[in-house]
Amino acid sequence: MSETLTTPPHTGPAFFVASWGALEEGLTMLAGTPERGALVPEAVSALRKAQASGEPPSKTLLRVLAATAFLTDDRPLGGGIGAMS
C-alpha cells in the first residue's frame, strides 16, 4: 500500500522558537565532557548578548551551531595539536 505525504501550503515564513533556558538545558545534556558542560552557561550568555546587540538572526543561528559543535566535542579541553589558546 502506498502512502502519499502532503505538505501543507506555505503561508509565510516558518520559525523555530526555543527559550534560552531550553537551549541551555539541551546544550548541557549534549556536552561532550564535564568541562565543556561547565562552559554552557557562559556560552548561552554570550549568545544572548550577541542577539541583544541587534545581530541578524542568521548570524545568531550560526553562533548557536558553532557553540553546539564545540560543546558536544568529547575531546579534552587544553593543549594539544590544533587547540585554541
N, CA, C and O of each residue as an XYZ file, in Angstrom:
340
protein
N       0.847     -1.169      0.000
C       0.000      0.000      0.000
C       0.892      1.231      0.000
O       1.820      1.321      0.804
N       0.632      2.153     -0.864
C       1.423      3.367     -0.993
C       0.759      4.485     -0.196
O      -0.454      4.687     -0.255
N       1.595      5.200      0.547
C       1.077      6.307      1.346
C       1.615      7.604      0.765
O       2.817      7.733      0.529
N       0.746      8.544      0.541
C       1.170      9.824     -0.013
C       1.271     10.845      1.111
O       0.336     11.045      1.886
N       2.433     11.483      1.177
C       2.627     12.537      2.163
C       2.401     13.871      1.486
O       2.933     14.120      0.405
N       1.630     14.714      2.103
C       1.391     16.031      1.528
C       1.977     17.087      2.446
O       2.004     16.936      3.667
N       2.439     18.142      1.837
C       2.987     19.267      2.579
C       1.921     20.344      2.638
O       1.307     20.672      1.622
N       1.697     20.900      3.827
C       0.700     21.972      3.897
C       1.153     23.166      3.055
O       2.352     23.371      2.869
N       0.215     23.941      2.553
C       0.591     25.093      1.730
C       1.419     26.083      2.539
O       1.181     26.292      3.728
N       2.390     26.683      1.872
C       3.256     27.660      2.513
C       2.473     28.951      2.718
O       1.960     29.527      1.758
N       2.382     29.400      3.946
C       1.605     30.605      4.234
C       2.471     31.756      4.710
O       1.939     32.805      5.075
N       3.753     31.600      4.719
C       4.656     32.662      5.168
C       5.881     32.044      5.799
O       6.043     30.824      5.799
N       6.734     32.880      6.331
C       7.964     32.346      6.913
C       7.669     31.445      8.117
O       6.800     31.740      8.938
N       8.402     30.360      8.198
C       8.270     29.450      9.334
C       9.383     29.761     10.326
O      10.466     30.191      9.929
N       9.129     29.550     11.590
C      10.095     29.847     12.622
C      10.252     28.679     13.563
O       9.317     27.911     13.788
N      11.444     28.554     14.110
C      11.716     27.609     15.186
C      12.013     28.468     16.405
O      12.939     29.279     16.385
N      11.245     28.297     17.448
C      11.398     29.129     18.631
C      11.728     28.244     19.821
O      11.065     27.237     20.072
N      12.759     28.635     20.544
C      13.130     27.927     21.778
C      13.567     28.970     22.790
O      14.136     29.999     22.423
N      13.308     28.713     24.032
C      13.744     29.645     25.070
C      15.235     29.485     25.316
O      15.821     28.451     24.994
N      15.842     30.516     25.889
C      17.263     30.428     26.232
C      17.478     29.323     27.259
O      18.499     28.637     27.232
N      16.521     29.153     28.160
C      16.626     28.081     29.160
C      16.617     26.703     28.519
O      17.364     25.813     28.926
N      15.759     26.534     27.506
C      15.702     25.243     26.805
C      17.005     24.989     26.052
O      17.492     23.859     26.019
N      17.571     26.037     25.446
C      18.847     25.884     24.751
C      19.935     25.488     25.739
O      20.732     24.590     25.468
N      19.967     26.159     26.882
C      20.974     25.834     27.893
C      20.818     24.398     28.393
O      21.806     23.685     28.563
N      19.594     23.985     28.624
C      19.337     22.615     29.080
C      19.780     21.602     28.024
O      20.418     20.600     28.346
N      19.443     21.868     26.779
C      19.825     20.958     25.705
C      21.329     20.867     25.533
O      21.870     19.772     25.378
N      22.013     22.007     25.558
C      23.467     22.007     25.421
C      24.133     21.295     26.595
O      25.145     20.617     26.420
N      23.572     21.448     27.776
C      24.118     20.763     28.954
C      23.994     19.251     28.786
O      24.922     18.508     29.105
N      22.845     18.799     28.284
C      22.663     17.362     28.071
C      23.591     16.832     26.984
O      24.030     15.684     27.052
N      23.894     17.653     25.987
C      24.721     17.222     24.870
C      26.218     17.396     25.112
O      27.028     16.897     24.331
N      26.593     18.088     26.168
C      28.011     18.387     26.407
C      28.839     17.109     26.373
O      28.485     16.099     26.981
N      29.954     17.179     25.643
C      30.797     16.007     25.443
C      31.638     15.630     26.635
O      32.015     14.467     26.779
N      31.944     16.590     27.499
C      32.731     16.332     28.701
C      32.191     17.212     29.824
O      31.533     18.215     29.548
N      32.450     16.864     31.071
C      32.008     17.723     32.176
C      32.602     19.137     32.083
O      31.945     20.115     32.439
N      33.839     19.232     31.604
C      34.471     20.548     31.476
C      33.724     21.413     30.457
O      33.531     22.610     30.668
N      33.315     20.800     29.369
C      32.552     21.548     28.366
C      31.158     21.867     28.897
O      30.614     22.931     28.604
N      30.586     20.969     29.662
C      29.286     21.236     30.272
C      29.324     22.447     31.190
O      28.357     23.203     31.281
N      30.442     22.622     31.864
C      30.589     23.770     32.760
C      30.639     25.088     31.986
O      30.400     26.150     32.560
N      30.945     25.027     30.703
C      31.026     26.231     29.870
C      29.680     26.637     29.267
O      29.562     27.714     28.682
N      28.681     25.792     29.404
C      27.385     26.053     28.768
C      26.767     27.375     29.218
O      26.359     28.155     28.358
N      26.673     27.674     30.524
C      26.047     28.947     30.908
C      26.756     30.168     30.306
O      26.103     31.125     29.889
N      28.078     30.130     30.264
C      28.837     31.236     29.673
C      28.558     31.348     28.170
O      28.417     32.451     27.642
N      28.480     30.212     27.492
C      28.203     30.214     26.055
C      26.813     30.771     25.769
O      26.646     31.569     24.847
N      25.822     30.364     26.542
C      24.456     30.852     26.333
C      24.386     32.349     26.632
O      23.697     33.089     25.928
N      25.082     32.793     27.653
C      25.122     34.222     27.963
C      25.703     35.019     26.795
O      25.179     36.076     26.441
N      26.779     34.517     26.201
C      27.390     35.189     25.050
C      26.435     35.211     23.861
O      26.373     36.203     23.135
N      25.695     34.131     23.659
C      24.723     34.078     22.569
C      23.604     35.096     22.786
O      23.170     35.763     21.847
N      23.148     35.206     24.016
C      22.087     36.171     24.336
C      22.556     37.595     24.087
O      21.818     38.417     23.545
N      23.791     37.881     24.488
C      24.341     39.220     24.284
C      24.469     39.532     22.795
O      24.186     40.651     22.367
N      24.890     38.556     22.013
C      25.021     38.761     20.573
C      23.668     39.081     19.952
O      23.557     39.981     19.120
N      22.650     38.349     20.356
C      21.317     38.603     19.818
C      20.810     39.970     20.266
O      20.233     40.706     19.466
N      21.020     40.317     21.531
C      20.542     41.589     22.068
C      21.234     42.784     21.408
O      20.697     43.892     21.405
N      22.413     42.557     20.856
C      23.146     43.647     20.205
C      22.568     43.993     18.833
O      23.028     44.929     18.179
N      21.574     43.246     18.407
C      20.944     43.522     17.123
C      21.524     42.706     15.976
O      21.289     43.007     14.806
N      22.267     41.693     16.316
C      22.859     40.825     15.308
C      21.753     40.173     14.475
O      20.706     39.824     15.020
N      21.962     40.001     13.162
C      20.944     39.342     12.331
C      20.693     37.900     12.802
O      21.617     37.234     13.269
N      19.462     37.425     12.683
C      19.137     36.067     13.120
C      20.021     34.992     12.489
O      20.364     34.016     13.156
N      20.391     35.148     11.232
C      21.213     34.127     10.586
C      22.587     34.028     11.247
O      23.148     32.936     11.341
N      23.133     35.151     11.702
C      24.432     35.119     12.368
C      24.301     34.512     13.764
O      25.182     33.773     14.205
N      23.208     34.820     14.458
C      22.976     34.214     15.772
C      22.838     32.703     15.636
O      23.379     31.952     16.448
N      22.118     32.257     14.615
C      21.971     30.819     14.385
C      23.325     30.176     14.128
O      23.609     29.096     14.647
N      24.156     30.826     13.340
C      25.498     30.303     13.085
C      26.291     30.191     14.382
O      27.022     29.220     14.579
N      26.156     31.168     15.259
C      26.838     31.124     16.564
C      26.316     29.957     17.414
O      27.094     29.280     18.087
N      25.004     29.727     17.379
C      24.419     28.613     18.131
C      24.972     27.286     17.611
O      25.330     26.409     18.398
N      25.041     27.143     16.303
C      25.568     25.905     15.722
C      27.040     25.717     16.060
O      27.465     24.600     16.358
N      27.823     26.788     16.018
C      29.243     26.694     16.359
C      29.422     26.329     17.834
O      30.272     25.506     18.173
N      28.624     26.941     18.704
C      28.704     26.619     20.131
C      28.323     25.162     20.361
O      28.947     24.478     21.173
N      27.309     24.685     19.655
C      26.889     23.295     19.789
C      28.014     22.352     19.371
O      28.295     21.369     20.055
N      28.649     22.657     18.251
C      29.756     21.813     17.783
C      30.884     21.784     18.811
O      31.427     20.719     19.104
N      31.238     22.931     19.354
C      32.315     22.995     20.338
C      31.946     22.245     21.617
O      32.737     21.452     22.128
N      30.750     22.500     22.126
C      30.362     21.925     23.414
C      30.109     20.424     23.350
O      30.260     19.736     24.359
N      29.731     19.907     22.197
C      29.461     18.470     22.090
C      30.706     17.654     21.773
O      30.656     16.424     21.780
N      31.809     18.317     21.499
C      33.074     17.618     21.238
C      33.485     16.866     22.503
O      33.422     17.422     23.600
N      33.901     15.615     22.363
C      34.262     14.824     23.543
C      35.766     14.791     23.809
O      36.231     14.069     24.692
N      36.518     15.573     23.045
C      37.956     15.643     23.316
C      38.205     16.531     24.518
O      37.460     17.487     24.736
N      39.253     16.236     25.320
C      39.528     17.071     26.490
C      39.923     18.489     26.074
O      40.527     18.704     25.023
N      39.570     19.432     26.917
C      39.996     20.814     26.690
C      41.471     20.929     27.049
O      42.005     20.111     27.798
N      42.111     21.933     26.517
C      43.506     22.165     26.881
C      44.417     22.068     25.697
O      43.983     22.107     24.545
N      45.702     21.941     25.998
C      46.729     21.940     24.967
C      46.612     20.762     24.033
O      45.808     19.850     24.226
N      47.430     20.814     23.031
C      47.435     19.742     22.053
C      47.407     20.313     20.654
O      47.257     21.522     20.477
N      47.546     19.479     19.686
C      47.558     19.922     18.299
C      46.197     20.498     17.938
O      45.159     19.866     18.131
N      46.231     21.695     17.418
C      45.000     22.341     16.985
C      44.178     22.955     18.104
O      43.072     23.435     17.857
N      44.688     22.954     19.319
C      43.945     23.517     20.433
C      43.895     25.038     20.324
O      44.858     25.678     19.902
N      42.771     25.591     20.708
C      42.661     27.045     20.734
C      43.348     27.529     21.994
O      43.259     26.898     23.047
N      44.033     28.651     21.876
C      44.690     29.188     23.078
C      44.202     30.570     23.389
O      44.645     31.176     24.364
